[in-house]
Amino acid sequence: MATKRTFKELSTGAQIGVIVTAIIELTLTIAALRDLQKRPAEQVKGSKKL
């Protein structure tokens, strides 16, 4: 089993990869929430509140 490492223990390339991945995930989440907010309730399966 691999040992856990802190962020500071990662290589520079791995740190950049983690940061880029987090930015992409945050951007896609915001885009999805904005789309859900603008979309009429009839076009959404389930509750928009969830």
Secondary structure, DSSP 8 states (H G I E B T S, - for coil): ------GGGS-HHHHHHHHHHHHHHHHHHHHHHHHHHHS-GGGSSS-S--
